[in-house]
Amino acid sequence: MLPPILKDKLRLPVVASPLFIISHPALTLAQCKAGVVGAFPALNARPESQLDEWLAMITEELAAHDAAHPDQPAAPFAVNQIVHTSNKRLEHDLMMCVKYKVPIVISSLGAVPEVNAAVHSYGGIVLHDVINNRHANSAIRKGADGLIAVAAGAGGHAGPLSPFALVQEIREWFDGPLLLAGAIGTGGGILAAQAMGADMAYIGTPFIATDEARAVDAYKRMITESQAADIVYSNYFTGIHGNYLKGSILASGMDPENLPAADPSKMDFDKAVTGAKAWKDIWGAGQGVGAVKAVVPVAELVGRLEREYREARNRLCA
Ligand SMILES: Cc1cc2nc3c(=O)[nH]c(=O)nc-3n(C[C@H](O)[C@H](O)[C@H](O)COP(=O)(O)O)c2cc1C
């Protein structure tokens, strides 16, 4: 059962996932106005005082949009909190979410009861992202409301499991909100996620190739020109396994076929593991890149996904 917040104002069962460096208010607002949940990582607001300004701006602009378009209200937004010892801002950033009653908080890398309790105190919900069934179970026991199953092929940090296996195992014991992530780049993919047992799709990579994304043009272009075979899975850059564009690794002077393994204990979101800075110079992307053919406005991307979703449903029903 989906709570109303994940259903009522949505044009498509989609959460646009938070993207380090790339998601900022212009992208999040465009996503919400297009009818999918928009999201950004709290850490993208720098210095940390900027988070207060961003949340004020987003809250005001969405309220203004809803007043002007009562028939087509914007979808709600989400803030991503990295719950990891390297994130020294967590307490501050969480206080800001409480101050602005952020409707959806997405927690990554650590499930902590205090984070869930803080969000529940004002009626918000927490979705926790996981790469396996054990972490999923632990997150729900600690009070998360829903799960994001990050399967093989997802952009950024990704797990090794097939989406079929991951969703099936979680659905054996969990009937709450379940989102599926990993290489979903078409409306048919969104419908497939639902057919598999997920409630919604969690989509990142296609939103990098949009006008509103805060990524350099060469990165957006490389997304449109790459295929699944151009994605490299490595833990070298951040200490955690993730998917990256081969072209960006080559451009940084490294051999994508011969990357050494990293030491996970050195993971730090602020520091480079190599001379090139992960996320800034080494560009994350999922195996679904092949579905992204052009850089377009967010509204156009969501329009395509909706059209394809409808066509896929009609095709199956016929
Ligand atoms: C460039 C990039 C940056 C990301 N940054 C974050 C982040 O800051 N926090 C987070 O929880 N997930 C992050 N992710 C993972 C996404 O939220 C999501 O799991 C992923 O994009 C879904 O797979 P897809 O890209 O194949 O659609 C990132 C992904 C990419 C591609």
The ligand as a Gaussian input file, in Angstrom:
#p B3LYP/6-31G(d) Opt

LIG

0 1
 C       25.932000      10.820000     -10.745000
 C       25.161000      10.126000      -9.665000
 C       25.166000      10.638000      -8.387000
 C       24.460000      10.002000      -7.373000
 N       24.440000      10.562000      -6.122000
 C       23.691000       9.985000      -5.144000
 C       23.603000      10.592000      -3.851000
 O       24.180000      11.631000      -3.571000
 N       22.849000       9.979000      -2.931000
 C       22.160000       8.811000      -3.199000
 O       21.473000       8.302000      -2.314000
 N       22.229000       8.225000      -4.403000
 C       22.966000       8.801000      -5.382000
 N       23.024000       8.218000      -6.618000
 C       22.252000       6.994000      -6.884000
 C       20.874000       7.354000      -7.358000
 O       20.164000       7.997000      -6.333000
 C       20.071000       6.127000      -7.848000
 O       20.200000       5.041000      -6.979000
 C       20.502000       5.702000      -9.232000
 O       20.723000       6.815000     -10.056000
 C       19.448000       4.810000      -9.879000
 O       19.954000       4.162000     -11.002000
 P       19.912000       4.768000     -12.496000
 O       20.891000       5.889000     -12.504000
 O       20.365000       3.616000     -13.310000
 O       18.515000       5.217000     -12.773000
 C       23.732000       8.823000      -7.656000
 C       23.721000       8.323000      -8.961000
 C       24.421000       8.955000      -9.960000
 C       24.373000       8.426000     -11.361000

